[in-house]
Amino acid sequence: MLIEAAQFLLDMLLQPFAAILLLRFHLQWLRAPMRNPLGEFIMLITNPLVLRVRRFVPAILGLDTASLLLAVLVESGYLWLTLAMHNYPMGALSLLAWTALKLCKLSVYLLMGALFVSALLSWTNPHTPFAPILHSITEPFLRPLRRWVPIAGSFDFSMLVLFLILQLILMLPLAWLESRVLLP
């Protein structure tokens, strides 16, 4: 019972924080506008750690390496604590590989979430303050697909095609790689 409570706290605190750090990395990589409620929330939550780490970890090629490093550390800490609670031994290299895979999966899920919210808001409230940030996240991935997927009337099926591609990425290469990493 104590293990389930501890796992619940890890799932509710560390995992979402790793996702927020990863989202901050992606938003800055995609040059998304941060002057909106979501961007301000992300900055508020992550600035205390990211600004301290930036003193020691410089940006590389214009990427926010401090946010990425913190996401890796938080996710690997989450995985290590989860494995330790369940008495499942894993080497450091395997843990690092699993962390990288989990962050890749989390990135795909963040993009899928942005696609879903963007589609939903385009039908209900296309001028929401979240629209520019969602457009910045999804447009670099949708633009190449729009060359191949025709618009039927007023329906843009490129979002659906991208959603299906992302689902296949989760099901095939990432699931296969994760099964290879988790082998004893």
C-alpha positions as CSV (number, residue, x, y, z in Angstrom):
1,M,0.0,0.0,0.0
2,L,2.9,2.4,0.8
3,I,4.5,1.5,-2.6
4,E,1.3,2.4,-4.4
5,A,1.1,5.8,-2.6
6,A,4.7,6.6,-3.4
7,Q,4.2,5.6,-7.0
8,F,1.1,7.8,-7.2
9,L,3.2,10.8,-5.9
10,L,5.9,10.1,-8.4
11,D,3.3,9.8,-11.2
12,M,1.6,13.1,-10.1
13,L,4.7,15.2,-9.4
14,L,7.8,14.0,-11.3
15,Q,6.3,12.8,-14.5
16,P,4.3,15.9,-15.2
17,F,7.3,18.1,-14.3
18,A,9.5,16.2,-16.8
19,A,6.8,16.8,-19.4
20,I,6.7,20.5,-18.7
21,L,10.5,20.8,-18.9
22,L,10.4,18.9,-22.2
23,L,7.6,21.1,-23.5
24,R,9.6,24.2,-22.6
25,F,12.5,22.8,-24.6
26,H,10.3,22.1,-27.6
27,L,8.6,25.4,-27.4
28,Q,11.9,27.3,-27.5
29,W,13.2,25.0,-30.2
30,L,10.1,25.7,-32.3
31,R,10.3,29.4,-31.5
32,A,6.8,29.4,-30.1
33,P,5.5,32.7,-28.7
34,M,5.7,32.5,-24.9
35,R,3.6,35.6,-24.2
36,N,0.4,33.7,-23.5
37,P,-1.2,32.0,-20.5
38,L,0.4,28.6,-21.3
39,G,3.9,30.0,-21.9
40,E,3.7,32.1,-18.7
41,F,2.7,29.1,-16.7
42,I,5.5,27.0,-18.1
43,M,8.0,29.7,-17.3
44,L,6.6,30.2,-13.8
45,I,6.9,26.5,-13.0
46,T,10.3,25.9,-14.6
47,N,12.3,29.1,-14.2
48,P,13.5,28.5,-10.6
49,L,15.5,25.4,-11.8
50,V,16.2,26.3,-15.4
51,L,17.7,29.7,-14.7
52,R,20.1,28.1,-12.1
53,V,21.2,25.4,-14.4
54,R,21.7,27.8,-17.3
55,R,24.6,29.3,-15.3
56,F,26.5,26.1,-15.9
57,V,25.0,24.6,-19.0
58,P,25.2,26.9,-22.1
59,A,22.8,26.7,-25.0
60,I,24.1,24.6,-27.8
61,L,23.1,25.5,-31.4
62,G,20.4,27.8,-30.0
63,L,18.7,25.0,-28.1
64,D,17.7,25.3,-24.5
65,T,20.0,22.5,-23.2
66,A,19.3,23.4,-19.6
67,S,15.7,22.5,-20.0
68,L,16.5,19.3,-21.9
69,L,19.1,18.3,-19.3
70,L,16.7,18.9,-16.5
71,A,14.0,16.9,-18.3
72,V,16.5,14.0,-18.7
73,L,17.5,14.2,-15.0
74,V,13.9,14.3,-13.7
75,E,12.7,11.5,-16.0
76,S,15.7,9.3,-15.1
77,G,15.1,10.0,-11.4
78,Y,11.5,9.1,-11.9
79,L,12.4,5.8,-13.6
80,W,15.1,5.0,-11.1
81,L,12.8,5.5,-8.1
82,T,10.1,3.5,-9.8
83,L,12.5,0.6,-10.5
84,A,13.9,0.8,-7.0
85,M,10.5,0.6,-5.4
86,H,9.7,-2.5,-7.3
87,N,13.1,-4.1,-6.8
88,Y,13.8,-4.2,-10.5
89,P,17.6,-3.9,-11.2
90,M,18.7,-1.9,-14.2
91,G,22.1,-0.7,-15.3
92,A,23.0,2.9,-15.8
93,L,23.3,2.6,-19.5
94,S,19.9,0.8,-19.8
95,L,18.3,3.5,-17.6
96,L,19.7,6.3,-19.8
97,A,18.4,4.5,-22.9
98,W,15.0,4.0,-21.3
99,T,15.0,7.7,-20.3
100,A,15.7,8.8,-23.9
101,L,12.9,6.5,-25.2
102,K,10.4,7.8,-22.6
103,L,11.3,11.4,-23.5
104,C,10.8,10.5,-27.2
105,K,7.4,9.0,-26.4
106,L,6.5,12.0,-24.2
107,S,7.4,14.3,-27.1
108,V,5.1,12.4,-29.5
109,Y,2.3,12.5,-26.9
110,L,2.9,16.3,-26.5
111,L,2.6,16.8,-30.3
112,M,-0.5,14.6,-30.4
113,G,-2.1,16.6,-27.5
114,A,-1.3,19.9,-29.4
115,L,-2.9,18.5,-32.5
116,F,-6.0,17.4,-30.7
117,V,-6.4,20.7,-28.8
118,S,-5.6,22.7,-32.0
119,A,-8.3,20.8,-33.9
120,L,-10.8,21.2,-31.1
121,L,-10.1,24.9,-30.7
122,S,-10.3,25.5,-34.5
123,W,-13.9,24.3,-34.4
124,T,-14.9,26.1,-31.2
125,N,-12.7,29.2,-30.7
126,P,-10.1,29.7,-33.3
127,H,-9.0,33.1,-31.9
128,T,-8.1,31.8,-28.4
129,P,-4.8,33.1,-26.9
130,F,-3.5,29.5,-27.1
131,A,-3.9,29.5,-31.0
132,P,-0.4,31.0,-31.8
133,I,1.5,28.6,-29.5
134,L,-0.5,25.6,-30.8
135,H,0.2,26.8,-34.4
136,S,3.9,27.0,-33.6
137,I,4.0,23.5,-32.3
138,T,1.9,21.8,-35.0
139,E,2.7,23.8,-38.2
140,P,6.3,22.5,-38.8
141,F,4.9,19.0,-38.8
142,L,1.8,19.7,-40.8
143,R,3.4,21.8,-43.5
144,P,5.2,18.9,-45.3
145,L,2.0,16.8,-45.2
146,R,-0.1,19.5,-46.7
147,R,1.8,19.1,-50.0
148,W,0.6,15.5,-50.2
149,V,-2.8,15.5,-48.4
150,P,-5.4,17.5,-50.3
151,I,-7.9,19.8,-48.5
152,A,-11.4,18.5,-49.1
153,G,-13.7,21.4,-49.1
154,S,-13.0,23.1,-45.8
155,F,-11.6,20.0,-44.1
156,D,-7.8,19.7,-43.7
157,F,-7.0,16.0,-43.3
158,S,-3.3,16.6,-42.7
159,M,-4.0,16.7,-38.9
160,L,-5.6,13.3,-39.1
161,V,-2.8,11.9,-41.2
162,L,-0.2,13.3,-38.8
163,F,-2.1,11.9,-35.8
164,L,-2.1,8.4,-37.5
165,I,1.6,8.6,-38.3
166,L,2.4,9.6,-34.7
167,Q,0.3,6.7,-33.4
168,L,2.2,4.3,-35.7
169,I,5.5,5.7,-34.4
170,L,4.4,5.0,-30.9
171,M,3.2,1.5,-31.8
172,L,6.1,0.3,-34.0
173,P,9.6,1.7,-33.6
174,L,9.3,3.2,-30.1
175,A,7.5,0.2,-28.6
176,W,10.0,-2.2,-30.2
177,L,13.0,-0.2,-28.9
178,E,11.4,0.0,-25.4
179,S,11.0,-3.8,-25.4
180,R,14.7,-4.2,-26.3
181,V,15.7,-1.8,-23.5
182,L,13.6,-3.6,-20.9
183,L,14.9,-7.0,-21.6
184,P,16.7,-8.4,-18.6
